[in-house]
Amino acid sequence: MPPLRRRARMAPHRRPKATRPPPRPKARLRARRSQEIMRHAPVLLAGALALAGCGKAAPPTDTAASDAPAAETAAQATPAVAPTAAMGEQIFKRCAACHTIDKDGPNGIGPNLHGIVGRPVASHPGFAYSGAMKAKGGVWDAAALDIYLADPMKIVPGTRMAFAGVIDAADRQALILYLEDQSK
């Protein structure tokens, strides 16, 4: 009978690896992560730019102005130029991403705003208002619009209008003048 052959043992560092793929180097992982981020960057950038156009940044606070007498503060609050409908047209461009103003115009993401001044709240035909807006009730007069446009999400919690508001009172007045003018 022939002698039994022994299987030669390989040194551990020369043994074949298991069927698992080799781990990726860290540089490859970093490159893949940055590719994923770059793939999502245009969407994130577009969203950020859309939201940036929705409102006006708050004016910087000045600690020296808080120490000024009330008469000087009231004089500073008065705008240098009286608001006009033409100024409101420029401000309405922020709203035009979601709203239309044309007579018998279609609804966009938000309702058509033609004739909004003097119209009951949540009453434009063909638009599905949020429950919070339907529950608000009332009429959109200049005073109600001024309050609402200052901070929509605070005035009507639960509204679907994702808009930071028009912070400057003169801008709000100009926008309301424009809405009134377009309602004729």
C-alpha positions as CSV (number, residue, x, y, z in Angstrom):
1,M,0.0,0.0,0.0
2,P,1.3,3.4,-0.9
3,P,2.1,5.8,1.9
4,L,-0.5,8.4,2.8
5,R,0.2,11.8,1.5
6,R,-0.1,14.6,3.8
7,R,-1.6,17.8,2.7
8,A,1.0,20.5,2.8
9,R,0.2,23.2,5.3
10,M,0.4,26.8,4.0
11,A,1.7,29.5,6.1
12,P,-1.1,31.7,7.5
13,H,-0.1,34.7,5.6
14,R,-0.3,32.7,2.3
15,R,-3.7,31.1,2.8
16,P,-6.4,32.1,0.4
17,K,-8.8,34.6,1.8
18,A,-12.4,33.9,2.5
19,T,-15.0,34.7,-0.2
20,R,-15.7,38.0,1.5
21,P,-14.7,41.0,-0.7
22,P,-11.8,43.0,0.6
23,P,-12.7,46.1,2.7
24,R,-12.6,49.4,0.8
25,P,-9.9,51.8,1.5
26,K,-10.9,54.9,3.5
27,A,-10.2,57.2,0.5
28,R,-12.7,55.3,-1.6
29,L,-15.3,55.6,1.1
30,R,-14.7,59.3,1.4
31,A,-15.0,59.7,-2.4
32,R,-18.3,57.8,-2.5
33,R,-19.7,59.9,0.4
34,S,-18.8,63.1,-1.4
35,Q,-20.3,61.8,-4.6
36,E,-23.6,61.2,-2.8
37,I,-23.5,64.7,-1.2
38,M,-22.8,66.2,-4.6
39,R,-25.7,64.3,-6.1
40,H,-28.1,65.9,-3.6
41,A,-26.5,69.3,-3.6
42,P,-28.6,70.8,-6.5
43,V,-31.8,69.8,-4.8
44,L,-30.7,71.2,-1.4
45,L,-29.4,74.4,-3.1
46,A,-32.7,74.9,-5.0
47,G,-34.7,74.4,-1.8
48,A,-32.5,76.9,0.2
49,L,-32.8,79.5,-2.6
50,A,-36.6,79.1,-2.7
51,L,-36.8,79.6,1.0
52,A,-34.5,82.5,1.0
53,G,-36.8,84.3,-1.4
54,C,-39.8,83.8,0.9
55,G,-39.0,86.4,3.4
56,K,-36.9,89.4,4.3
57,A,-34.2,89.0,7.0
58,A,-34.8,90.8,10.3
59,P,-33.0,94.1,10.5
60,P,-30.0,94.1,12.8
61,T,-30.7,95.3,16.3
62,D,-28.8,98.3,17.6
63,T,-28.3,98.4,21.3
64,A,-27.7,102.2,21.2
65,A,-31.2,102.7,19.6
66,S,-32.8,101.0,22.6
67,D,-31.4,103.7,24.9
68,A,-32.7,106.5,22.7
69,P,-35.8,108.4,23.8
70,A,-39.2,107.2,22.5
71,A,-39.7,110.2,20.2
72,E,-36.5,109.5,18.3
73,T,-37.4,105.8,18.0
74,A,-40.8,106.7,16.6
75,A,-39.2,109.1,14.1
76,Q,-36.9,106.3,13.0
77,A,-39.9,103.8,12.6
78,T,-41.5,106.2,10.0
79,P,-40.4,105.2,6.5
80,A,-38.5,107.7,4.5
81,V,-40.6,107.0,1.5
82,A,-44.3,106.4,1.7
83,P,-45.3,102.9,0.5
84,T,-46.9,102.7,-2.9
85,A,-48.5,100.0,-5.0
86,A,-45.5,100.0,-7.3
87,M,-43.3,99.1,-4.4
88,G,-45.8,96.4,-3.5
89,E,-45.4,94.9,-6.9
90,Q,-41.7,94.3,-6.3
91,I,-42.5,92.8,-2.9
92,F,-45.2,90.6,-4.5
93,K,-42.5,88.9,-6.5
94,R,-41.7,86.9,-3.3
95,C,-45.3,85.7,-3.3
96,A,-45.4,84.9,-7.0
97,A,-43.7,81.6,-6.5
98,C,-46.9,80.2,-4.9
99,H,-49.7,82.8,-5.7
100,T,-51.2,84.4,-8.8
101,I,-52.9,87.8,-8.9
102,D,-54.6,87.8,-12.3
103,K,-58.4,88.1,-12.5
104,D,-59.8,84.5,-12.9
105,G,-56.2,83.3,-12.7
106,P,-55.5,79.7,-11.7
107,N,-54.5,78.7,-8.2
108,G,-50.9,77.8,-7.7
109,I,-49.4,76.2,-4.6
110,G,-51.4,78.9,-2.8
111,P,-54.8,80.4,-3.9
112,N,-55.2,83.2,-6.5
113,L,-55.0,86.5,-4.6
114,H,-57.1,88.6,-7.0
115,G,-59.7,90.4,-4.9
116,I,-58.3,89.2,-1.6
117,V,-58.9,92.5,0.1
118,G,-62.4,92.4,1.5
119,R,-62.9,88.7,0.7
120,P,-63.8,86.2,3.5
121,V,-60.9,84.1,4.8
122,A,-60.4,80.7,3.1
123,S,-63.1,81.4,0.5
124,H,-61.4,81.2,-2.9
125,P,-63.3,78.6,-5.0
126,G,-61.3,75.6,-6.1
127,F,-58.6,75.8,-3.5
128,A,-58.1,73.3,-0.7
129,Y,-57.4,75.3,2.4
130,S,-55.9,73.9,5.5
131,G,-58.1,73.2,8.5
132,A,-56.4,75.9,10.5
133,M,-57.1,78.5,7.8
134,K,-60.7,77.4,7.5
135,A,-61.1,77.7,11.3
136,K,-59.6,81.3,11.3
137,G,-62.7,82.9,9.9
138,G,-63.1,86.7,9.3
139,V,-62.5,88.9,6.4
140,W,-59.2,89.9,4.7
141,D,-59.2,93.6,5.3
142,A,-56.0,95.7,5.4
143,A,-55.6,95.3,9.1
144,A,-56.1,91.6,9.1
145,L,-53.6,91.2,6.1
146,D,-51.1,93.4,7.9
147,I,-51.2,91.2,11.0
148,Y,-51.2,87.9,9.0
149,L,-48.4,88.9,6.7
150,A,-46.1,89.8,9.6
151,D,-45.8,86.2,10.7
152,P,-48.3,83.8,9.0
153,M,-47.2,80.6,10.8
154,K,-47.6,82.3,14.2
155,I,-50.9,84.0,13.5
156,V,-52.5,80.8,12.0
157,P,-50.7,77.8,13.6
158,G,-51.1,74.8,11.3
159,T,-51.3,76.8,8.1
160,R,-49.7,75.2,5.1
161,M,-48.2,78.5,4.0
162,A,-44.5,78.0,4.7
163,F,-43.5,81.7,4.6
164,A,-41.5,83.5,7.2
165,G,-43.5,86.7,6.7
166,V,-42.9,90.3,5.6
167,I,-41.0,91.8,8.6
168,D,-40.9,95.4,7.5
169,A,-44.2,97.3,8.1
170,A,-43.6,99.6,5.2
171,D,-43.2,96.6,2.9
172,R,-46.4,95.0,4.2
173,Q,-48.3,98.3,3.6
174,A,-46.9,98.5,0.1
175,L,-47.9,94.8,-0.6
176,I,-51.4,95.5,0.7
177,L,-51.7,98.6,-1.5
178,Y,-50.7,96.4,-4.5
179,L,-53.2,93.7,-3.6
180,E,-55.9,96.4,-3.3
181,D,-54.9,97.9,-6.6
182,Q,-54.9,94.5,-8.4
183,S,-58.3,93.7,-6.9
184,K,-60.0,96.4,-9.0
